[in-house]
Amino acid sequence: KTCIWCYLLTMLKKNLLIIIPARSNSKAIKNKNLIKIFGKHLVYYAIKIAKKVKEKNKLIFCSTDSKKIKKVVEQYGLIVPFLRPKKYSKDLSRDIDFVNHAINEFYKNKIIFKYCLILRPTSPIRNLKNIDKAYKILQKSKNATSIRAVTNPKNNPFKTWVIKKGFLRPILKSKIKEHYNAPRQILPKTYWQTGNFEFIKINFKKKLNSTSGKNILPFMISGNEVLDIDSFSDLENLKKNMFN
């Protein structure tokens, strides 16, 4: 125990690790993270807001498996000391994979972090005041494990179905009789998670079991902030609303 404690004393402690995940081989839009919006690569807008986050003791890192993306983000002032392995960059890879890869690699280089912020390039319309406010809320909370941006859903999930053995079955259970036939006004209030931002408590660990934990705080956002690019129609909608 003494040896571990002495080792930790030699580590460089940072308050915040900002991860911008930007893998290659996106399917719906080829090289999505490098498409240009008003003359700038999509990934640029995440870098721009990351630099403005009110935390002096921070490190901004782009988690990518692509040398091409690495070269582009370095042109915007970031240093990418290591690439993400391809095994963590597949279509079905989870967020926990690139988060743990990043914090573990920095741990090996004796850099540890108290908090992490994930800024996805696919949600380029952000409100800096909201991000800073959410960060403060998480810092003040003793029990919260994370805080994420959420919004009001377009559709209520209590009216969502799955098909089992050829028949419709409600995806959710509730105490309301036939909630799928009930008026929306009496259904439980639900929220939709967005890709705008997520803060996580790392607490100087080198590995996490979850990127959210059990006690997730909500931070409501609305309007253009909820826009996320998954298709070409999303891209056109973004161009119309980017500076509105």
N, C-alpha and C positions, 0 to 999 in steps of 0.2 A: 504494500500500500504506500509506503514511504517513497519507493522508487517511482510509482505512478504519479504521486503528488509532485515530486521534484521535476518530473518530465513536463507536467502541465504548467508548472511555473515558468518553464522556458518557452512556452508557446506564445505566439503573438495573438492577442485577443481582439477580435473585431466585433462591433455591435451588430452589423448587418451585412449579410451576403445577398446581393441581388442577382438572381439567376434569370437570364433571358434564354429560354429553350428554343433552339432553331435548328432542327435536324434537316437533313436533305431528303429527297425522294418523297415529297408530298404527292398525294395521288390526284385529288380533284383539280388542283391548280399546280402545274409543274413549277418547281423552284419557288413556291409561294413566298417564302421568307425573303426572297431577293427581288420580287416584282417591285416596280417603281411606282410610287404614288407621289405626284407633284414633284418629280425629279429626284426623290429620295427612295432608297430601298426600304421595304416594309420594316425590316429589323431596326432601321435608324430611329423610328419613332419610339420604340421601347428604350433604346439607348439614351435618347434625348431626355425622356422623363426620368429615367434611372439616375442620371447625373444631377437632376434637380431635387431628388428626394432629400428632405431635411434630416440628414444624418451624416455628420462629418466622418465618423469612424466606420466607413463602409467599403465594400469591395464589389465591383460590378463585373460579372462573369457571363460570357455567352457560352452555353452548353451546346456544342455542335459536333457532329461527326464529319463535317464537310470542310475541307481545306479551302474551298472557294468562299464559303460563308465566313470562315476564319479571316481570310484576307480582307473581305469587305468590312467586317466589324472593326478590324484593326485600323482601317482607313478612317473610321469614325472615333478613333481614340481609345479603343479597348485593347487589352493584352489578353490573348488566349493561350495560357501556358500549356494546356493539354486538350486533346480532343476526346469527345465522348465515344466509347466503343460502339461498334455497329450493333452489337447484341442488345444495347440499350436504346437503339434508335429505329426500331421496327414499328410497323403500324400498330401493333398490339402492345408495345412497351408501355409501362406505367410511369407516372411522374416520380414515384419513389425511386425508380432506377437512376434517372439522371440527377436527382437531388442527392442521393447517397453517394453516387460516383463523384460528384463535385465536392461535397464536404469531406469525403474520405481522402481525395487527392490533396486537398488543401491541408488536411490533418497531417498527412505524410510530410508536408512541407512546413509543419509547425505553425499553421494558421487555423484558428478555431473561431466559431461564430456563435452569438447568442440568438440571433433571429435570421430568418431567411424571407426574402420577398421574391415571388415568381411573377415576372412580367412577360406575358406571351406576345410575340410580335403580331399575332392575328387579331388583337384588340387594341388598335393604335389610338383610339380616341379616349383619352384619360383626363381626369381632373386631379391635378397635383394636390389640391387642398384635401380632397377625399382620401387620397393615399396617405398623406401625412397624418390626417385625423385618425384613420384606421390603425396606423402604426402606434400612435399614442394610446389608443384604447387598449390594444393588446399589451403594451408595456405596463399599463396600470392594472391589468387584470391578473390576479394570482392563480385563478383556476383555469382560465382559457388556454387551450393548446394552439389555437390558430384563429385567424379572422379572414373571411373571404367576401368578395363582392357578390351580392345577390340582387335579383330584381323580381318584379311581379311576373308570373308565368303567363304566356299567351293562352294556354289551356290548363284546366285543372286536372291533375293526375288522378283524381278520384273518378274520373270518367275515361280512364285509360284501361285497355284490355290486352290480354295475351290469349293466344289460341292453344288449347290443350285438347288433344284427341278430337280435333275438328270443331270444338265448341269454344265460344268466347267465355273467358273467365276474367273477373276484375283483377287488376294487378295489385290493388291495395285492399286492405281490410279496414273496416271501421265499425263503430257502434251504431251508425246511422243505417236504418233499414234500406237496402237497395240504394246505397249512396250514389250509384251511377245513374239512377233515375231521379235523384233529388235536385231541387233548384240549387244553383251554385251559391246562393246567399247563405245557405245553412251548412255548407261544406267547410271543413277545416281550412284555414288560411295556409297556403303553401308558397314557396319561394323557389326561383330558378337560379342555379349558380351560373355565373358568367366567367369569362376568361380574363376579366379586366385586371384583377390582382388577387394574390393570396399571400398572407403573412403566416409564417410558421415559427414556433419556438423551437430552436435547436438546443439551446442550453449547453453549448460547447461540446456536444457529442460528436462522434465520428460516424455514427450510423443511426438512422431513425427507423422505426417500425411502420410509421405512417406519415404522410405529408399533411395531415390535418389533425390527427388525434381525436379524442372523444368529445372534447368541449370546444366546439367551433362557434365563434361569434359571427353574427351576420352583419354586413354593412350594406345598406340599401343604396343602389344606384339606379339611374333611369335615363331615358332619352338616348342620345347618340352613344353614350358610354357603354351600352350593352351590345353594340354592334360587334360581331365576330365574323371573320372571313373564313368560310368553308366552301364557298362556290363562287362562280363568276358573277352571279346576281348579287351576292354579298359584296363583292368587289365594286360593282357599279353603284350600289347603295352607299358604300363607304365614300366613294369619290364625291357623291352629291352632298354628303353630310359632314365631311372631314372638318371643315372650318365654319360650320353653321352653329 
